[in-house]
Amino acid sequence: MVALIPLRRTRARGRAGLALVLALSAALLTTGGPAATAADGLGDPVFPSLGNRGYDALAYHLSFAYRPDTRTVDATAVITARPSRDLASLDLDALGLDVHDVRVDGRPAAFRTHDEKLTVTPVRAVHRGATARVRVTYTADPHAGLPHTGWVPTANGFAVAGQPASAHTVFPSNDHPSDKARFTIDVTAPDGLLGVASGELTRTTPLGDGRTTRRYVSREPMATELVQVSVGDYTVRERTGPHGLPLRDVVPTARAADLEPALALTADQFAWAERHLGPFPFEAYGILPADTDAPDAFGFTGLETQTLTLYKPNFLRQPEAAIGSHMMHELVHSWFGDSVSPATWADLWLNEGHADYYGLLYRYERGWPDAWGYTTLVDRMRYLYGLGDQWRRDAGPVASPTAADLFDSQRYTGGALVLFALRERVGEETFDAIERTFLARHRYGNATTADYIRTASEVSGQDLGDFLTDWLYGHRTPPMPGHPDWRVGAQPVAAHGAAGPVEHGSGTL
């Protein structure tokens, strides 16, 4: 994600050490006695009540039918889950859903909604190791005034932006990135509109009543916050990427011509990204400029929903030099964030720091000055280094976010600064080997900050634990390897001769 709106900074709550990260990662699943009740929340460091204990979600089959007369969505979610212990009841994350019926393995089940949870109590306990199919039928209103929402209302439909903690306003789920699952998504829309979703289109079924259902299947597992579903007056633009990879852009029909120059950039961006990160990890890629430019539709430039990245259309109408680095940022999320997802939300810097690092590298290789007038990565990193202690005071260490400052610049360009420091410490060739090894080792799964530190140490042949822990969790900015003249607190003048804009609110590429 690249945010547009500034987010309030707050003082972090104290240091989270490497041992804590390891402990949290190990504690995501707990065990209990027979017929236990699943406890609320996984205890995530940022969103403690998010997710649910006691089971693993293996697959989701989601069905959405858009009703243009009421602008609501009739939906069914079938969750296939494997309990890690006997459960008398289980919880799903859910908010704002008008639930009509719940069944477990075909039998009616009791249910109640509370505290952003849907507690399901089947006739019989579900047993450890067996699989249970939970079917929830409900109606959702994308325009409902919820405290937070993953729905993006558009002129003639909707899109979805569930990150970080709002996918469960769209479908009931185990809404935590540590529990990735396979997804099949059916989208029914009136003829004249088009329903699309993450994954590959595998079936188109005219219903004979003026509606058509399209089925999309995700070949690889996906975190709930990365699911995309949209209905609108869309045109599909198909082209071929590297190695024959299908590129599918879903564009508002009325804006297709205006947006074509931006969409045509993707193939060359792919070639650059694959040279740095290896083969693209998914079955397809595309861009979805949702049919809205409303300022409050969603508060960011783009969102890396898996295989179909969400954008505001007007952003993509700018020249390449103004949008290219942001587009690279979102593309890189296919590797860092989508394929390798964070184990907890405290590990967000792994997504955003990497996406910003490669987005900046792409910018400067092309000679596009940034908002400060800098034209090299070294000059930009020197500027960021001068802000290091201020950011640590205002938003905490890079890998110690709170909910209030989760999408602060510290997770983005602050994370990129950590990666630059690592590259300066080990050298470019070893750094590239670390990146590729980390991606290969955790492909289609989850990773913690501790996993990255461990990989860096193993690949480099150096014990980098203290070095990276200081950079990621310390309250003072460590010395920059290879640059003894860099000073924290120094405020370099921007290259164009005046102080650059204050970097705040994340994602200023």
N, C-alpha and C positions, 0 to 999 in steps of 0.2 A: 504494500500500500504506500502511496505517496500522498501525504496529507496536504490540504490547502489552508485549513483554518488553524490559527494558533490554539494550542491547548495550554491550560493553566499549569504552571509548574509549581510543585510543592516540594518541601524538603523531604528527602528519603528517610525511611525509618531505620537506619542503621545497617551495618555491613552484613551481607549474606555471603558466607564463606563457601569455598569449594566443597567442604564436607556437607554443608546444608543442601547444596544442589544435588549431590549424590544421594543423600538421604531422601529428599523429596521424590527423586526419580524412582527410587526403589519402593516407595510407599504408595504408589498410585493404585495398586490393587491390594486389598486386605482380605484376610480370611476371617471366618466367624463360625459359630456353632450351627447346628442343624436348624433349618427353617428360620434363619435370621432375616431381619428386615434390612434392606439396603439403606445405608445412612446417606443423609443429604450432603452432597458435595465431595469432591476429591481432595480438597485442601490445597488447591493451586495457590502458589505464593501471591498471585495478583488477584484472582477471582476464586476465593476459597469455596464458594457454594456451587461453582460450575462443575458439571459432570456428576457421575453417580458411581458408587462403589458396588461391587458384587457381581458384575457381569461384563462381558466384552461384546460390543456390537459388531457382528460379522458382516451384515449386509443391510441395506435399506432399499426398499422398493417404494418409491414415492409417486403418487398420481395427483396431478393438479389440473383442475378444469376451471377455466376463467369464464365468469359470467359478466358480460359487458353491461347488462341492464342494471345490475346492482354493484358492479365493480368489485365483486368479492370472488373468492376462490373456494370451490368445493374440493376437498383433498382427502386422500387416504395415505397413511404411512404404515408400511409393514416392516417391522424391525426384527431381524433374526439375531438372537442374542445367545451367548453361551455363559451360563452362570459359573462363577468361580467358587460358589458355595451354595448350599440349599437356601432358597429365598421364599419366604411366605408372601412377600410383595417386592416389587421393584419400582424404582423411580426413573422417570424420563424428565429431561429438561423441557419445559413448555411454558409459554407466556402468550396470552392474548388469543388463544385458540379456542373456538367454541366446539368442544368435544361432544360428539353425538353418541359414539359407541366405541367400546374397547373389547377386543377378544384376544385370548391367549390360546394358541393352538386350536383355533376354531370355536372355543367355548366362550360365552359371555363372561366378562370379568368386571368386578367392581372397580371404580376409579374415583379419584378426587383430585382437584387442582388446588395448589397452595404454594406460596413462596417460589414462584417460577418453576414448580415441579408438577408433574402428573404422576401420582402414585397409583400403580396398578396392582390389584389384589386378585389373583386368579382363584378358581375354585380349589385347585390343589397347588401346593408349593412346587416351584420349578427346581429341578435338582441339579446339583453341580455336575458339569461335564456334558449334560444333555443340551440340546438346542431348543429354544423356545421362540415361537413366532408371535409377536405382539402386533395386532392390527388396530390402528386408531383411525376412526373416521371423524372428520371435523370440517368446519368452515372457518376461513380466515378473511379478515378485512385488511388489505394493504394500507388503508387510510386510517386505521384505528389509532387513536392517540395513546400510544404505549409509552412507558418511561424510556424505552429504547426499542429499536426495531431493525429487523433485517430486510424489511420490504422497502422497495424503491418504487413508488407510484409514478407512472408515466402517462403520457397523453392518452394512450389507448390500451393500457395494460399495466405491466409491472416488470421489475427486475429484482434481483436479490443481492444484498450486500451484508453478509452475516458476520463479518469480522469486527471485533474479536469474539463477542459473547452474545450474539443475537440470532444465530441460525435457528434457535429453538422458538423464535417468534414466527418462523416459517413452517417448520415441521418439528414434531416431538423427536427428541434424540438424546443420545449421550453426548452432549455438546461440549466436548473438550478435544483439543487436537491430538492428545495421546491415544484416543480410541478411533483410529482410522478404519474405514470399512469400504466395501464395494457398494456402488450405487447404480440402480436402474431407475430412470426417471421418465414417466409418461406425462406429456403435456398436451392437454386438449384445449383447442382454441377455435373460435368461429372462423369459418372460411373467410378469407380476406385479411386475417391476421395470421401470425406464425408463432408457434410455440417452440422454444429452443431450450437447451440445457447443456450442462457439462457433459463431456463424453462424445461418443460417436453415434450418429443417427443409424439405427438398425431396423426401424420399422415405421411405416406411414400407413395409418388406417383411417380412411374416410368413414364416418359414422352414419352417413345417410340422412342426417338431420341438420345439415349446414355446419357441421363441425368436423374437425380432423384431429386425431390423436397421433402424436409422434413419440417414439420411444428412443431414448438415449442411454447408452451403456458406457460406464467408465471402466476401462480395462484394468486400471490400477487403483489401489485403495485411495481414499480421499478423506480429508478431515472435514467435519461438518461445516466449518466456517468458510470453506472453499467452494461450496456448492453454488452453482449458478442455474437459475431458472428464469425465463423471461417470456413474455407474450407481448407482441406489438406488430405494427405495420412495418415489417422488416423485409429487406432484400438480402439474400445470401450471396456473398462473393467468394468463389472458390478459386484457389490457385495452388501451385505446388512449391513446397519448400525444399530444403536440402534433403538428399537421399529419398526423394519422392514423398516427403511428409506432407499430408494434407493440411492446407491452411484454409480455415473457414472463418470469414468475417461476417458478422450479422449486423446489418446497417439499417438505420431508419431509411425507408425508401425515399422520402423527400430530401434526404441529405446525402444520398449515395454519391453523387457526383462531387460534391464539396469535400467529402471525406476520402475519396479515392487516393489523392497524393499521399496522405498519411498511411493508409493501409498498404500501399505499394512498398513501403519502407521495410516491412517485416522480414522479407526473405533475406536481404542483406544483413539485417540485424541478427538473424539466426546464424548465419555463417560466422559472424564475429563471435557470438556467444559460444558456439560449439568449439571454436578453436581454443577457448579458455577453459570451458567446463566439461567438454565431452559431449556425446550424443544427447539430443533432446530426449527427456525421459517419458514422454507421453505419446498417445496415438494421434493427436492432432493439436493444433493451436489456432487461436483466432482472437479477434477483437470484437467486443460488443459495445458500441457507443449507445448507451440507453437513451431512449427518446425523451430526454429531459435535460435542461440546463438550469433548472430551478436551483437557486443558491443553497437551499436547505434540503435538496434531494439526497445528497450524501456529501460528507465533508472532506472529500479527497479528490485527487486527480484521477487515479486509477486504482483498481483493486484486482489482485491476482487470482480471481476465481478460476478454478482448475480447467485448463484447456480453452477457456473463453474469458479473456480479461475485460473487466468492466471499465468504461471510461465515460466522462462527460463529453458529448460531441464537440462543443465549441473549443475545448482544449485542443482537439486534434486538427482543427482548422488552421493552426499556426504553422509557420515555416519549420523545416526540419531542425534547424539549429535551436529552436525553442522547445521542441518536443522530443528530440531524438534520445537524449539521456534519460528522460522519464520513461519512454517506451522501453529502453534497455533495462531500466530498473524493474519494470513489471515483467519483462520476459525472463530475467534472471531469477525471479521468484519461482519459475517452473522448476528450477533446480533447488534453490534455497527457500523453503517455505512450503512448496507443494509436494515435490518428491520427498525431500527431507524436511519433515515438519517438526516444530518445537515440541519437546516433551512437556514443558510447562510454559506459561506465558512469560515467565521470567527469562526464558531463552529467546525472546523475540529478536534480540540484537542479531542472532544468527541469520534470521531472515532479512531484516532491514539493513543491517550493517553491510552484508554482502551485496544486496541489491544496490545500495548507494555506492559502494566501492566500485563495482563494475560499471554502473551508470556514469560515474565520474571519469573512470578510465576511458570509457568510450567517448565521452565528450571531449576530453583533452587530446586524444589521439586524432580527432577530427578538427582540432583547432578552433573549437567553439568557445569563446570566453564565457565564463559563468557570470552570475549577477554581480560579483565583486570585481570583475575584470581579469581574474586569473585565467591563465591558459595552460597551466601545468598542474599535475597532481601534487607535486612537491610543494608548490606555492600555496595551494589550497590547504594542504595538510598542515603547513606551518601556521597558517591563519587559525585553523581549528585548534591546533595545539595551544595557542595563546589563550583560547577560551576554556581550556580543559578544567581547571579548578572551579571556575564559575559554574560550568555546567554540572559538575559533581556536587556543588553546594545546592544548586537550584533543583536538579532532577535526579540526584543520586548517582551512584556508579552506573556504568553502562549496563551491567547485567543484574541490576537491582531495581527494577521499576516498581511503581505502584500503579493502581488503576487510574489515578489522576494524571500521571505523567507517562503512561505506557507508550504513547506515540509521540513523545518528545524527540527533539533533534538528537538527544543523547543516544537513543537507540539506533538512529539512522547514521548521520555523519559522525557521531561519536563512535559508533561501532565500526565505521569505515576507518577511522583513525587508529583503532586497535589493530585492524588488519594491516594497515600500512606499517605500523610499528613492528608487527610480526614479520612482514616481508623485509623490512630493513634489518631485522635481527638475523634471519636465516638465509636471505638471498632470494631472488625472484624465482630461480629454478626450483628450489626446495619448497617455497611457498606454493607454487603451482602444483607440486606433487602432493602437498598437504591437502589442498582444496579437492583435487580429484580423488584422493584416497578417502577423504571424509564423505564425499558424495557417493562413492561406490559402496562404502561400508554401510551406510544408512539409507540407501536407495529404497524408496517407497515405505519408509518407516519413520521413526522419530529419533531425535537426538537431543542431548542436553549440552549445556556449555561444557560440562566436564568431559563429555565425549569428544568435543572439539579439542580441548586441551590435551587429552590423551592421544588423539591422532597426531596433533602437531608434534608432540614429544617423540612419538614412535617414528614418524617419518623423518624428522630432522636429525634423530640420533642425539638430541639434547633434552635435558630435563627442563621443559618450559613451563612447569607448573607454577612456580613463584612468579615468573615473568608475566604470564598471561593473567594470573590471579590478581596481581597488582593492577594491571591495566583494566581488568573487567570489574573488580570489586573494591579497589582502593578509593579512598576519599581524597587523595592527592594524585596529580598526574605524574606518572613516572618519567624519567629521562627518555628522550627519543633516541634510539640506537642510530649511530652514524651522523647525528646532528647535535653535537654538544653545544652549539651556539643558540639553539632554540630555547626560548624562555616562556614559561607559563605566565600569563598575565600581560604579556606584550600584545599590543594591538596593531598589527601591521596595517599600513595604508593600502587600500585596494589598488590594483594595478592601474586603474584609470585615474588615480590621483585623489580620490575622495574615499572616505570611509564607506565600506560596503554596507548592505542592509543587515540588520540584526538577524542572525540565523535562529529561528524560533519556530516551534510548531511542527518540525520534522519535514524531511524530504525536500529540502531546498537544493536542487541539483543544478 
